[in-house]
Amino acid sequence: MANANEDRETESRKGDAQPALQSVLDALGRLKFGAIQLTVHEGKLVQVDVTERQRFSN
């Protein structure tokens, strides 16, 4: 069973995750070909790297 401190920490992370999650969703929405790399420190998303590929038909 989780204690009260763990519950508060979990709720805090949920609030912090909203802008980060939106950033990931935005990247997914505009990316046609490429990769999205997430960097996590101490259980928190701290960086989103987007590498876009451009494909040309020959």
Residue, then its C-alpha position, 0 to 999 in steps of 0.5 A: m500500500a502506498n503512503a501519503n507521501e508517495d501519493r502526493e509525489t505521484e499527483s505532483r508528477k501528473g501535473d508536471a507531465q501535462p506540458a511534457l506530454q503535450s510536447v510529445l503529442d505535438a511532435l507526433g502530430r507534425l512528424k511524417f518520417g523520423a524519430i522522437q527521443l525522450t530523455v528521462h532523469e529521475g523518473k521525469l521527462v526532461q527533454v524531447d528530441v525530434t529528428e525529421r527525415q525527408r523522403f524523395s521519390n526517384 
